[in-house]
Amino acid sequence: MDKVKLAIIYYSSTGTNYQLAKWAEEAANEYGAEVKVLKVPELAPQAAIDSNPAWKAHAEATKDVPVATPDDLAWADAIIFSTPTRYGNVASQMKQFLDTTGGVWAEGKLVNKVVSAMSSAGNPHGGQEATIKSLYVSMMHWGAIIVPPGYTDKSIYVGGGNPYGTSVTVDGEGKMVEDVKEAVKHQAKRTLMVAEWIKKGSQ
């Protein structure tokens, strides 16, 4: 059987969700998957980015990361999304990307994609769970197969115990509060495992 193809699609302004994406990539490489890490297009004006040193530095550091397109969704067997929360919902950059997927959706190319999601916010109850669940609503419209981590590994408890998807709190200095690396890696491998089952079953 061909390798499972995983697209990790993220939005990050100052680096948190990029780091989550990179940990997921690390797990996917360990699993033996074919993996792409892709950022969604930035919508904020350059002046806004330049006004925040951390945002500007991260934008510069990741300028060579490929930008996601709907074709990447069609290519993938599995997709992991990572987005900061904005008032309990996905960042506008991620929402705008999802809104461009109508073409591949109409062609039936998103049916049975295996999907999972991660998030971050500035405090422990800042909307991470609502953000992940709101993203999953779009996935239901796709006819995708949602793979939450649940409580399938002790790393989930260590990482804060979010059964919907790994989420992390970021303090005022931009540092992650919870230790979520292993939770991210478990979630990625679980997503790939289910995608492998689906891929085998459809052949």
MARLO-302054 format. One record per residue (C-alpha): residue in three letters; x, y, z. Coordinates in steps of 0.25 Angstrom, whole numbers, plus 5000, padded with zeros to 4 digits. Last residue first. Example, Ala and Ser with C-alpha at 12.3 -4.5 7.8 and 13.67 -1.06 7.14 Angstrom:
# MARLO-302054
ser505549965029 ala504949825031 
//
This chain:
# MARLO-302054
gln496549984992 ser495550065001 gly495849985013 lys497250005013 lys497150155011 ile496150165022 trp497050075032 glu498250165028 ala497450295031 val497150235045 met498650215048 leu498950345042 thr498050415051 arg498550335063 lys499950375059 ala499650525059 gln498850515072 his500050445079 lys501050545073 val500250665078 ala500050605092 glu501550575092 lys501850725090 val500750775099 asp501550815111 glu500550925116 val500951075118 met501451105104 lys502351225103 gly501951355096 glu502351445107 gly500951475112 asp500651335113 val500151235103 thr499151125106 val499151005098 ser498150915091 thr498250775086 gly496950725080 tyr495450695084 pro495850615096 asn496650735103 gly497350685115 gly498350785118 gly499650735111 val499950635122 tyr498550575121 ile498650565106 ser500050495108 lys499350385116 asp498750335103 thr497450305097 tyr496650405105 gly495950465093 pro496950495082 pro495850545072 val495850475058 ile494750535049 ile494450465037 ala494050565026 gly492750575019 trp493150715015 his491950775022 met492450705035 met493850765033 ser493250905033 val492650865047 tyr494050815051 leu494550955051 ser493551005060 lys493850885070 ile495350925070 thr495051075072 ala494051035083 glu495150955090 gln496151065089 gly495251175094 gly496051245104 his495851155116 pro497351125119 asn497851265115 gly498451335103 ala497951235093 ser498351115085 ser497751005075 met497850865069 ala497050795059 ser496750655053 val496350605039 val496250475031 lys495750505017 asn494550425015 val493850525005 leu494750645002 lys494850614987 gly493450614984 glu493550704972 ala492650804980 trp493650804992 val494850824982 gly494150944977 gly493650994990 thr494950994997 thr495251144997 asp494351175009 leu495251085017 phe496451175014 gln495651295018 lys495351225031 met496851195034 gln497251345031 ser496051385040 ala496551315052 val495651195056 asn494551225066 gly494451245081 tyr494651395081 arg495851365072 thr496551235075 pro497951205069 thr497951105058 ser498450965055 phe497850875044 ile498250725042 ile497850665029 ala497850515025 asp497850445011 ala498350575005 trp498450614990 ala497050674990 leu497350755002 asp498650804995 asp497850834983 pro497050934992 thr498351014993 ala499251035005 val500451135004 pro501851075005 val502751105016 asp503851195011 lys503451325018 thr503451245031 ala504551325039 glu504051455033 ala502651435037 his503151395051 ala504051515053 lys502951615048 trp501951545058 ala502951555069 pro503251695066 asn501851745065 ser501651875057 asp502251805045 ile501051705044 ala500051815045 ala500751895034 gln500851775025 pro499351765025 ala498651645031 leu498151535021 glu499251435022 pro499051315013 val498951175020 lys500151115024 leu500650975019 val501350855025 lys501350745015 val501550595019 glu501750455013 ala501550365025 gly502550275031 tyr502050285045 glu503350355050 asn503150455039 ala501750475043 ala502150495058 glu503150605053 glu502150665045 ala501150675056 trp502250735065 lys502450835053 ala501050875053 leu500950905068 gln502150995066 tyr501451065054 asn500251075064 thr501151155074 gly501951235064 thr501551385065 ser500451395055 ser500151255052 tyr499151185043 tyr499251035040 ile499050925030 ile499750795033 ala499550705020 leu499750555022 lys499850455011 val499850315016 lys500950235009 asp500550144997 met500050005000 
//
